[in-house]
């Protein structure tokens, strides 16, 4: 799992991956993979929206809010 916050560009990039080399990729694997990603976004989205709506927030403050 990798999180990337690019404060200079104002972007949030969140990536997860699955090693399918040794495991057969099935519908169940893909479904689990998608739900894991969506669940993480559900967790962080309220804080992200709160930061977007604030004015004059520093990078340090934004990072502290997200990493709680």
mmCIF file of the N, C-alpha and C atoms, coordinates in Angstrom:
data_MODEL
# 
_entry.id   MODEL 
# 
loop_
_atom_site.group_PDB 
_atom_site.id 
_atom_site.type_symbol 
_atom_site.label_atom_id 
_atom_site.label_alt_id 
_atom_site.label_comp_id 
_atom_site.label_asym_id 
_atom_site.label_entity_id 
_atom_site.label_seq_id 
_atom_site.pdbx_PDB_ins_code 
_atom_site.Cartn_x 
_atom_site.Cartn_y 
_atom_site.Cartn_z 
_atom_site.occupancy 
_atom_site.B_iso_or_equiv 
_atom_site.pdbx_formal_charge 
_atom_site.auth_seq_id 
_atom_site.auth_comp_id 
_atom_site.auth_asym_id 
_atom_site.auth_atom_id 
_atom_site.pdbx_PDB_model_num 
ATOM 1   N N  . UNK A 1 1  ? 0.853   -1.172  0.000   1.00 0.00 ? 1  UNK A N  1 
ATOM 2   C CA . UNK A 1 1  ? 0.000   0.000   0.000   1.00 0.00 ? 1  UNK A CA 1 
ATOM 3   C C  . UNK A 1 1  ? 0.894   1.229   0.000   1.00 0.00 ? 1  UNK A C  1 
ATOM 4   N N  . UNK A 1 2  ? 0.513   2.221   -0.768  1.00 0.00 ? 2  UNK A N  1 
ATOM 5   C CA . UNK A 1 2  ? 1.298   3.435   -0.876  1.00 0.00 ? 2  UNK A CA 1 
ATOM 6   C C  . UNK A 1 2  ? 0.366   4.630   -0.863  1.00 0.00 ? 2  UNK A C  1 
ATOM 7   N N  . UNK A 1 3  ? 0.700   5.616   -0.045  1.00 0.00 ? 3  UNK A N  1 
ATOM 8   C CA . UNK A 1 3  ? -0.029  6.878   -0.046  1.00 0.00 ? 3  UNK A CA 1 
ATOM 9   C C  . UNK A 1 3  ? 0.929   7.951   -0.533  1.00 0.00 ? 3  UNK A C  1 
ATOM 10  N N  . UNK A 1 4  ? 0.426   8.875   -1.318  1.00 0.00 ? 4  UNK A N  1 
ATOM 11  C CA . UNK A 1 4  ? 1.260   9.956   -1.794  1.00 0.00 ? 4  UNK A CA 1 
ATOM 12  C C  . UNK A 1 4  ? 0.463   11.242  -1.747  1.00 0.00 ? 4  UNK A C  1 
ATOM 13  N N  . UNK A 1 5  ? 0.957   12.203  -0.983  1.00 0.00 ? 5  UNK A N  1 
ATOM 14  C CA . UNK A 1 5  ? 0.347   13.517  -0.928  1.00 0.00 ? 5  UNK A CA 1 
ATOM 15  C C  . UNK A 1 5  ? 1.284   14.484  -1.635  1.00 0.00 ? 5  UNK A C  1 
ATOM 16  N N  . UNK A 1 6  ? 0.816   15.125  -2.677  1.00 0.00 ? 6  UNK A N  1 
ATOM 17  C CA . UNK A 1 6  ? 1.606   16.102  -3.404  1.00 0.00 ? 6  UNK A CA 1 
ATOM 18  C C  . UNK A 1 6  ? 1.016   17.470  -3.107  1.00 0.00 ? 6  UNK A C  1 
ATOM 19  N N  . UNK A 1 7  ? 1.541   18.106  -2.053  1.00 0.00 ? 7  UNK A N  1 
ATOM 20  C CA . UNK A 1 7  ? 0.990   19.387  -1.639  1.00 0.00 ? 7  UNK A CA 1 
ATOM 21  C C  . UNK A 1 7  ? 1.251   20.486  -2.653  1.00 0.00 ? 7  UNK A C  1 
ATOM 22  N N  . UNK A 1 8  ? 2.355   20.388  -3.388  1.00 0.00 ? 8  UNK A N  1 
ATOM 23  C CA . UNK A 1 8  ? 2.668   21.394  -4.386  1.00 0.00 ? 8  UNK A CA 1 
ATOM 24  C C  . UNK A 1 8  ? 1.649   21.421  -5.510  1.00 0.00 ? 8  UNK A C  1 
ATOM 25  N N  . UNK A 1 9  ? 1.193   20.264  -5.920  1.00 0.00 ? 9  UNK A N  1 
ATOM 26  C CA . UNK A 1 9  ? 0.218   20.172  -7.015  1.00 0.00 ? 9  UNK A CA 1 
ATOM 27  C C  . UNK A 1 9  ? -1.217  20.122  -6.497  1.00 0.00 ? 9  UNK A C  1 
ATOM 28  N N  . UNK A 1 10 ? -1.373  19.961  -5.188  1.00 0.00 ? 10 UNK A N  1 
ATOM 29  C CA . UNK A 1 10 ? -2.712  19.867  -4.620  1.00 0.00 ? 10 UNK A CA 1 
ATOM 30  C C  . UNK A 1 10 ? -3.386  18.548  -4.934  1.00 0.00 ? 10 UNK A C  1 
ATOM 31  N N  . UNK A 1 11 ? -2.597  17.482  -5.033  1.00 0.00 ? 11 UNK A N  1 
ATOM 32  C CA . UNK A 1 11 ? -3.141  16.180  -5.409  1.00 0.00 ? 11 UNK A CA 1 
ATOM 33  C C  . UNK A 1 11 ? -2.921  15.146  -4.306  1.00 0.00 ? 11 UNK A C  1 
ATOM 34  N N  . UNK A 1 12 ? -3.840  14.212  -4.252  1.00 0.00 ? 12 UNK A N  1 
ATOM 35  C CA . UNK A 1 12 ? -3.711  13.052  -3.391  1.00 0.00 ? 12 UNK A CA 1 
ATOM 36  C C  . UNK A 1 12 ? -3.765  11.831  -4.287  1.00 0.00 ? 12 UNK A C  1 
ATOM 37  N N  . UNK A 1 13 ? -2.783  10.989  -4.172  1.00 0.00 ? 13 UNK A N  1 
ATOM 38  C CA . UNK A 1 13 ? -2.727  9.770   -4.976  1.00 0.00 ? 13 UNK A CA 1 
ATOM 39  C C  . UNK A 1 13 ? -2.616  8.600   -4.011  1.00 0.00 ? 13 UNK A C  1 
ATOM 40  N N  . UNK A 1 14 ? -3.521  7.668   -4.097  1.00 0.00 ? 14 UNK A N  1 
ATOM 41  C CA . UNK A 1 14 ? -3.529  6.520   -3.198  1.00 0.00 ? 14 UNK A CA 1 
ATOM 42  C C  . UNK A 1 14 ? -3.513  5.259   -4.042  1.00 0.00 ? 14 UNK A C  1 
ATOM 43  N N  . UNK A 1 15 ? -2.525  4.429   -3.811  1.00 0.00 ? 15 UNK A N  1 
ATOM 44  C CA . UNK A 1 15 ? -2.388  3.217   -4.617  1.00 0.00 ? 15 UNK A CA 1 
ATOM 45  C C  . UNK A 1 15 ? -2.270  1.994   -3.716  1.00 0.00 ? 15 UNK A C  1 
ATOM 46  N N  . UNK A 1 16 ? -2.878  0.912   -4.151  1.00 0.00 ? 16 UNK A N  1 
ATOM 47  C CA . UNK A 1 16 ? -2.660  -0.384  -3.534  1.00 0.00 ? 16 UNK A CA 1 
ATOM 48  C C  . UNK A 1 16 ? -2.369  -1.372  -4.654  1.00 0.00 ? 16 UNK A C  1 
ATOM 49  N N  . UNK A 1 17 ? -1.731  -2.448  -4.307  1.00 0.00 ? 17 UNK A N  1 
ATOM 50  C CA . UNK A 1 17 ? -1.399  -3.429  -5.344  1.00 0.00 ? 17 UNK A CA 1 
ATOM 51  C C  . UNK A 1 17 ? -1.570  -4.837  -4.794  1.00 0.00 ? 17 UNK A C  1 
ATOM 52  N N  . UNK A 1 18 ? -1.622  -5.771  -5.691  1.00 0.00 ? 18 UNK A N  1 
ATOM 53  C CA . UNK A 1 18 ? -1.739  -7.173  -5.329  1.00 0.00 ? 18 UNK A CA 1 
ATOM 54  C C  . UNK A 1 18 ? -0.714  -7.951  -6.142  1.00 0.00 ? 18 UNK A C  1 
ATOM 55  N N  . UNK A 1 19 ? -0.045  -8.873  -5.484  1.00 0.00 ? 19 UNK A N  1 
ATOM 56  C CA . UNK A 1 19 ? 0.924   -9.723  -6.164  1.00 0.00 ? 19 UNK A CA 1 
ATOM 57  C C  . UNK A 1 19 ? 0.179   -10.945 -6.679  1.00 0.00 ? 19 UNK A C  1 
ATOM 58  N N  . UNK A 1 20 ? -0.107  -10.948 -7.953  1.00 0.00 ? 20 UNK A N  1 
ATOM 59  C CA . UNK A 1 20 ? -0.862  -12.050 -8.550  1.00 0.00 ? 20 UNK A CA 1 
ATOM 60  C C  . UNK A 1 20 ? 0.059   -13.084 -9.188  1.00 0.00 ? 20 UNK A C  1 
ATOM 61  N N  . UNK A 1 21 ? 1.353   -12.915 -9.014  1.00 0.00 ? 21 UNK A N  1 
ATOM 62  C CA . UNK A 1 21 ? 2.290   -13.830 -9.644  1.00 0.00 ? 21 UNK A CA 1 
ATOM 63  C C  . UNK A 1 21 ? 2.148   -15.257 -9.113  1.00 0.00 ? 21 UNK A C  1 
ATOM 64  N N  . UNK A 1 22 ? 2.035   -15.399 -7.791  1.00 0.00 ? 22 UNK A N  1 
ATOM 65  C CA . UNK A 1 22 ? 1.957   -16.735 -7.195  1.00 0.00 ? 22 UNK A CA 1 
ATOM 66  C C  . UNK A 1 22 ? 0.527   -17.164 -6.898  1.00 0.00 ? 22 UNK A C  1 
ATOM 67  N N  . UNK A 1 23 ? -0.398  -16.220 -6.941  1.00 0.00 ? 23 UNK A N  1 
ATOM 68  C CA . UNK A 1 23 ? -1.797  -16.516 -6.659  1.00 0.00 ? 23 UNK A CA 1 
ATOM 69  C C  . UNK A 1 23 ? -2.627  -16.337 -7.918  1.00 0.00 ? 23 UNK A C  1 
ATOM 70  N N  . UNK A 1 24 ? -3.611  -17.180 -8.056  1.00 0.00 ? 24 UNK A N  1 
ATOM 71  C CA . UNK A 1 24 ? -4.522  -17.036 -9.188  1.00 0.00 ? 24 UNK A CA 1 
ATOM 72  C C  . UNK A 1 24 ? -5.440  -15.844 -8.917  1.00 0.00 ? 24 UNK A C  1 
ATOM 73  N N  . UNK A 1 25 ? -5.555  -14.958 -9.876  1.00 0.00 ? 25 UNK A N  1 
ATOM 74  C CA . UNK A 1 25 ? -6.400  -13.788 -9.735  1.00 0.00 ? 25 UNK A CA 1 
ATOM 75  C C  . UNK A 1 25 ? -7.844  -14.194 -10.021 1.00 0.00 ? 25 UNK A C  1 
ATOM 76  N N  . UNK A 1 26 ? -8.676  -14.089 -9.005  1.00 0.00 ? 26 UNK A N  1 
ATOM 77  C CA . UNK A 1 26 ? -10.074 -14.495 -9.116  1.00 0.00 ? 26 UNK A CA 1 
ATOM 78  C C  . UNK A 1 26 ? -10.981 -13.284 -8.902  1.00 0.00 ? 26 UNK A C  1 
ATOM 79  N N  . UNK A 1 27 ? -12.247 -13.466 -9.178  1.00 0.00 ? 27 UNK A N  1 
ATOM 80  C CA . UNK A 1 27 ? -13.222 -12.406 -8.909  1.00 0.00 ? 27 UNK A CA 1 
ATOM 81  C C  . UNK A 1 27 ? -13.241 -12.045 -7.434  1.00 0.00 ? 27 UNK A C  1 
ATOM 82  N N  . UNK A 1 28 ? -13.103 -13.032 -6.568  1.00 0.00 ? 28 UNK A N  1 
ATOM 83  C CA . UNK A 1 28 ? -13.089 -12.776 -5.124  1.00 0.00 ? 28 UNK A CA 1 
ATOM 84  C C  . UNK A 1 28 ? -11.879 -11.930 -4.734  1.00 0.00 ? 28 UNK A C  1 
ATOM 85  N N  . UNK A 1 29 ? -10.712 -12.208 -5.330  1.00 0.00 ? 29 UNK A N  1 
ATOM 86  C CA . UNK A 1 29 ? -9.515  -11.407 -5.058  1.00 0.00 ? 29 UNK A CA 1 
ATOM 87  C C  . UNK A 1 29 ? -9.726  -9.963  -5.494  1.00 0.00 ? 29 UNK A C  1 
ATOM 88  N N  . UNK A 1 30 ? -10.263 -9.789  -6.675  1.00 0.00 ? 30 UNK A N  1 
ATOM 89  C CA . UNK A 1 30 ? -10.484 -8.452  -7.207  1.00 0.00 ? 30 UNK A CA 1 
ATOM 90  C C  . UNK A 1 30 ? -11.503 -7.708  -6.353  1.00 0.00 ? 30 UNK A C  1 
ATOM 91  N N  . UNK A 1 31 ? -12.571 -8.375  -5.960  1.00 0.00 ? 31 UNK A N  1 
ATOM 92  C CA . UNK A 1 31 ? -13.595 -7.757  -5.123  1.00 0.00 ? 31 UNK A CA 1 
ATOM 93  C C  . UNK A 1 31 ? -13.009 -7.321  -3.787  1.00 0.00 ? 31 UNK A C  1 
ATOM 94  N N  . UNK A 1 32 ? -12.216 -8.182  -3.165  1.00 0.00 ? 32 UNK A N  1 
ATOM 95  C CA . UNK A 1 32 ? -11.569 -7.851  -1.897  1.00 0.00 ? 32 UNK A CA 1 
ATOM 96  C C  . UNK A 1 32 ? -10.641 -6.654  -2.066  1.00 0.00 ? 32 UNK A C  1 
ATOM 97  N N  . UNK A 1 33 ? -9.902  -6.639  -3.140  1.00 0.00 ? 33 UNK A N  1 
ATOM 98  C CA . UNK A 1 33 ? -8.969  -5.569  -3.462  1.00 0.00 ? 33 UNK A CA 1 
ATOM 99  C C  . UNK A 1 33 ? -9.711  -4.233  -3.590  1.00 0.00 ? 33 UNK A C  1 
ATOM 100 N N  . UNK A 1 34 ? -10.797 -4.229  -4.315  1.00 0.00 ? 34 UNK A N  1 
ATOM 101 C CA . UNK A 1 34 ? -11.572 -3.007  -4.532  1.00 0.00 ? 34 UNK A CA 1 
ATOM 102 C C  . UNK A 1 34 ? -12.192 -2.524  -3.228  1.00 0.00 ? 34 UNK A C  1 
ATOM 103 N N  . UNK A 1 35 ? -12.774 -3.444  -2.452  1.00 0.00 ? 35 UNK A N  1 
ATOM 104 C CA . UNK A 1 35 ? -13.388 -3.046  -1.191  1.00 0.00 ? 35 UNK A CA 1 
ATOM 105 C C  . UNK A 1 35 ? -12.362 -2.509  -0.202  1.00 0.00 ? 35 UNK A C  1 
ATOM 106 N N  . UNK A 1 36 ? -11.146 -3.031  -0.221  1.00 0.00 ? 36 UNK A N  1 
ATOM 107 C CA . UNK A 1 36 ? -10.089 -2.508  0.654   1.00 0.00 ? 36 UNK A CA 1 
ATOM 108 C C  . UNK A 1 36 ? -9.771  -1.061  0.288   1.00 0.00 ? 36 UNK A C  1 
ATOM 109 N N  . UNK A 1 37 ? -9.687  -0.785  -0.990  1.00 0.00 ? 37 UNK A N  1 
ATOM 110 C CA . UNK A 1 37 ? -9.386  0.575   -1.440  1.00 0.00 ? 37 UNK A CA 1 
ATOM 111 C C  . UNK A 1 37 ? -10.537 1.523   -1.101  1.00 0.00 ? 37 UNK A C  1 
ATOM 112 N N  . UNK A 1 38 ? -11.750 1.111   -1.375  1.00 0.00 ? 38 UNK A N  1 
ATOM 113 C CA . UNK A 1 38 ? -12.909 1.952   -1.078  1.00 0.00 ? 38 UNK A CA 1 
ATOM 114 C C  . UNK A 1 38 ? -13.060 2.184   0.420   1.00 0.00 ? 38 UNK A C  1 
ATOM 115 N N  . UNK A 1 39 ? -12.790 1.162   1.217   1.00 0.00 ? 39 UNK A N  1 
ATOM 116 C CA . UNK A 1 39 ? -12.882 1.298   2.670   1.00 0.00 ? 39 UNK A CA 1 
ATOM 117 C C  . UNK A 1 39 ? -11.891 2.308   3.214   1.00 0.00 ? 39 UNK A C  1 
ATOM 118 N N  . UNK A 1 40 ? -10.705 2.313   2.657   1.00 0.00 ? 40 UNK A N  1 
ATOM 119 C CA . UNK A 1 40 ? -9.694  3.277   3.084   1.00 0.00 ? 40 UNK A CA 1 
ATOM 120 C C  . UNK A 1 40 ? -10.118 4.688   2.718   1.00 0.00 ? 40 UNK A C  1 
ATOM 121 N N  . UNK A 1 41 ? -10.641 4.868   1.524   1.00 0.00 ? 41 UNK A N  1 
ATOM 122 C CA . UNK A 1 41 ? -11.104 6.199   1.123   1.00 0.00 ? 41 UNK A CA 1 
ATOM 123 C C  . UNK A 1 41 ? -12.282 6.654   1.991   1.00 0.00 ? 41 UNK A C  1 
ATOM 124 N N  . UNK A 1 42 ? -13.181 5.740   2.342   1.00 0.00 ? 42 UNK A N  1 
ATOM 125 C CA . UNK A 1 42 ? -14.289 6.090   3.232   1.00 0.00 ? 42 UNK A CA 1 
ATOM 126 C C  . UNK A 1 42 ? -13.766 6.582   4.577   1.00 0.00 ? 42 UNK A C  1 
ATOM 127 N N  . UNK A 1 43 ? -12.674 5.991   5.023   1.00 0.00 ? 43 UNK A N  1 
ATOM 128 C CA . UNK A 1 43 ? -12.077 6.361   6.302   1.00 0.00 ? 43 UNK A CA 1 
ATOM 129 C C  . UNK A 1 43 ? -11.479 7.765   6.253   1.00 0.00 ? 43 UNK A C  1 
ATOM 130 N N  . UNK A 1 44 ? -10.760 8.077   5.194   1.00 0.00 ? 44 UNK A N  1 
ATOM 131 C CA . UNK A 1 44 ? -10.036 9.343   5.112   1.00 0.00 ? 44 UNK A CA 1 
ATOM 132 C C  . UNK A 1 44 ? -10.803 10.483  4.453   1.00 0.00 ? 44 UNK A C  1 
ATOM 133 N N  . UNK A 1 45 ? -11.851 10.187  3.711   1.00 0.00 ? 45 UNK A N  1 
ATOM 134 C CA . UNK A 1 45 ? -12.547 11.212  2.948   1.00 0.00 ? 45 UNK A CA 1 
ATOM 135 C C  . UNK A 1 45 ? -13.102 12.366  3.795   1.00 0.00 ? 45 UNK A C  1 
ATOM 136 N N  . UNK A 1 46 ? -13.702 12.129  4.961   1.00 0.00 ? 46 UNK A N  1 
ATOM 137 C CA . UNK A 1 46 ? -14.186 13.276  5.747   1.00 0.00 ? 46 UNK A CA 1 
ATOM 138 C C  . UNK A 1 46 ? -13.066 14.252  6.123   1.00 0.00 ? 46 UNK A C  1 
ATOM 139 N N  . UNK A 1 47 ? -11.904 13.731  6.492   1.00 0.00 ? 47 UNK A N  1 
ATOM 140 C CA . UNK A 1 47 ? -10.787 14.611  6.827   1.00 0.00 ? 47 UNK A CA 1 
ATOM 141 C C  . UNK A 1 47 ? -10.270 15.351  5.600   1.00 0.00 ? 47 UNK A C  1 
ATOM 142 N N  . UNK A 1 48 ? -10.206 14.661  4.475   1.00 0.00 ? 48 UNK A N  1 
ATOM 143 C CA . UNK A 1 48 ? -9.746  15.290  3.241   1.00 0.00 ? 48 UNK A CA 1 
ATOM 144 C C  . UNK A 1 48 ? -10.695 16.420  2.848   1.00 0.00 ? 48 UNK A C  1 
ATOM 145 N N  . UNK A 1 49 ? -11.988 16.163  2.923   1.00 0.00 ? 49 UNK A N  1 
ATOM 146 C CA . UNK A 1 49 ? -12.969 17.196  2.587   1.00 0.00 ? 49 UNK A CA 1 
ATOM 147 C C  . UNK A 1 49 ? -12.856 18.375  3.544   1.00 0.00 ? 49 UNK A C  1 
ATOM 148 N N  . UNK A 1 50 ? -12.617 18.100  4.823   1.00 0.00 ? 50 UNK A N  1 
ATOM 149 C CA . UNK A 1 50 ? -12.455 19.171  5.803   1.00 0.00 ? 50 UNK A CA 1 
ATOM 150 C C  . UNK A 1 50 ? -11.270 20.058  5.494   1.00 0.00 ? 50 UNK A C  1 
ATOM 151 N N  . UNK A 1 51 ? -10.174 19.455  5.041   1.00 0.00 ? 51 UNK A N  1 
ATOM 152 C CA . UNK A 1 51 ? -8.986  20.225  4.679   1.00 0.00 ? 51 UNK A CA 1 
ATOM 153 C C  . UNK A 1 51 ? -9.263  21.076  3.446   1.00 0.00 ? 51 UNK A C  1 
ATOM 154 N N  . UNK A 1 52 ? -9.950  20.507  2.471   1.00 0.00 ? 52 UNK A N  1 
ATOM 155 C CA . UNK A 1 52 ? -10.263 21.244  1.243   1.00 0.00 ? 52 UNK A CA 1 
ATOM 156 C C  . UNK A 1 52 ? -11.092 22.487  1.556   1.00 0.00 ? 52 UNK A C  1 
ATOM 157 N N  . UNK A 1 53 ? -12.014 22.374  2.508   1.00 0.00 ? 53 UNK A N  1 
ATOM 158 C CA . UNK A 1 53 ? -12.921 23.472  2.828   1.00 0.00 ? 53 UNK A CA 1 
ATOM 159 C C  . UNK A 1 53 ? -12.277 24.550  3.695   1.00 0.00 ? 53 UNK A C  1 
ATOM 160 N N  . UNK A 1 54 ? -11.130 24.248  4.319   1.00 0.00 ? 54 UNK A N  1 
ATOM 161 C CA . UNK A 1 54 ? -10.453 25.238  5.161   1.00 0.00 ? 54 UNK A CA 1 
ATOM 162 C C  . UNK A 1 54 ? -9.594  26.169  4.315   1.00 0.00 ? 54 UNK A C  1 
ATOM 163 N N  . UNK A 1 55 ? -9.464  27.381  4.796   1.00 0.00 ? 55 UNK A N  1 
ATOM 164 C CA . UNK A 1 55 ? -8.578  28.348  4.148   1.00 0.00 ? 55 UNK A CA 1 
ATOM 165 C C  . UNK A 1 55 ? -7.307  28.470  4.988   1.00 0.00 ? 55 UNK A C  1 
ATOM 166 N N  . UNK A 1 56 ? -6.214  28.734  4.313   1.00 0.00 ? 56 UNK A N  1 
ATOM 167 C CA . UNK A 1 56 ? -4.946  29.016  4.984   1.00 0.00 ? 56 UNK A CA 1 
ATOM 168 C C  . UNK A 1 56 ? -4.506  27.903  5.937   1.00 0.00 ? 56 UNK A C  1 
ATOM 169 N N  . UNK A 1 57 ? -4.539  26.673  5.489   1.00 0.00 ? 57 UNK A N  1 
ATOM 170 C CA . UNK A 1 57 ? -4.054  25.561  6.295   1.00 0.00 ? 57 UNK A CA 1 
ATOM 171 C C  . UNK A 1 57 ? -2.635  25.228  5.850   1.00 0.00 ? 57 UNK A C  1 
ATOM 172 N N  . UNK A 1 58 ? -1.775  24.992  6.817   1.00 0.00 ? 58 UNK A N  1 
ATOM 173 C CA . UNK A 1 58 ? -0.389  24.670  6.481   1.00 0.00 ? 58 UNK A CA 1 
ATOM 174 C C  . UNK A 1 58 ? -0.275  23.188  6.124   1.00 0.00 ? 58 UNK A C  1 
ATOM 175 N N  . UNK A 1 59 ? 0.801   22.857  5.441   1.00 0.00 ? 59 UNK A N  1 
ATOM 176 C CA . UNK A 1 59 ? 1.058   21.456  5.101   1.00 0.00 ? 59 UNK A CA 1 
ATOM 177 C C  . UNK A 1 59 ? 1.164   20.618  6.368   1.00 0.00 ? 59 UNK A C  1 
ATOM 178 N N  . UNK A 1 60 ? 1.826   21.151  7.379   1.00 0.00 ? 60 UNK A N  1 
ATOM 179 C CA . UNK A 1 60 ? 1.980   20.422  8.648   1.00 0.00 ? 60 UNK A CA 1 
ATOM 180 C C  . UNK A 1 60 ? 0.622   20.140  9.281   1.00 0.00 ? 60 UNK A C  1 
ATOM 181 N N  . UNK A 1 61 ? -0.248  21.146  9.321   1.00 0.00 ? 61 UNK A N  1 
ATOM 182 C CA . UNK A 1 61 ? -1.585  20.956  9.898   1.00 0.00 ? 61 UNK A CA 1 
ATOM 183 C C  . UNK A 1 61 ? -2.385  19.919  9.110   1.00 0.00 ? 61 UNK A C  1 
ATOM 184 N N  . UNK A 1 62 ? -2.341  19.996  7.797   1.00 0.00 ? 62 UNK A N  1 
ATOM 185 C CA . UNK A 1 62 ? -3.079  19.043  6.950   1.00 0.00 ? 62 UNK A CA 1 
ATOM 186 C C  . UNK A 1 62 ? -2.589  17.627  7.187   1.00 0.00 ? 62 UNK A C  1 
ATOM 187 N N  . UNK A 1 63 ? -1.278  17.452  7.254   1.00 0.00 ? 63 UNK A N  1 
ATOM 188 C CA . UNK A 1 63 ? -0.706  16.130  7.476   1.00 0.00 ? 63 UNK A CA 1 
ATOM 189 C C  . UNK A 1 63 ? -1.115  15.579  8.833   1.00 0.00 ? 63 UNK A C  1 
ATOM 190 N N  . UNK A 1 64 ? -1.103  16.419  9.847   1.00 0.00 ? 64 UNK A N  1 
ATOM 191 C CA . UNK A 1 64 ? -1.504  15.975  11.186  1.00 0.00 ? 64 UNK A CA 1 
ATOM 192 C C  . UNK A 1 64 ? -2.959  15.539  11.221  1.00 0.00 ? 64 UNK A C  1 
ATOM 193 N N  . UNK A 1 65 ? -3.815  16.248  10.516  1.00 0.00 ? 65 UNK A N  1 
ATOM 194 C CA . UNK A 1 65 ? -5.240  15.890  10.490  1.00 0.00 ? 65 UNK A CA 1 
ATOM 195 C C  . UNK A 1 65 ? -5.427  14.545  9.800   1.00 0.00 ? 65 UNK A C  1 
ATOM 196 N N  . UNK A 1 66 ? -4.803  14.338  8.679   1.00 0.00 ? 66 UNK A N  1 
ATOM 197 C CA . UNK A 1 66 ? -4.959  13.111  7.898   1.00 0.00 ? 66 UNK A CA 1 
ATOM 198 C C  . UNK A 1 66 ? -4.359  11.902  8.624   1.00 0.00 ? 66 UNK A C  1 
ATOM 199 N N  . UNK A 1 67 ? -3.252  12.067  9.317   1.00 0.00 ? 67 UNK A N  1 
ATOM 200 C CA . UNK A 1 67 ? -2.556  10.937  9.909   1.00 0.00 ? 67 UNK A CA 1 
ATOM 201 C C  . UNK A 1 67 ? -3.061  10.544  11.286  1.00 0.00 ? 67 UNK A C  1 
ATOM 202 N N  . UNK A 1 68 ? -4.168  11.099  11.726  1.00 0.00 ? 68 UNK A N  1 
ATOM 203 C CA . UNK A 1 68 ? -4.740  10.739  13.027  1.00 0.00 ? 68 UNK A CA 1 
ATOM 204 C C  . UNK A 1 68 ? -5.287  9.343   12.985  1.00 0.00 ? 68 UNK A C  1 
# 
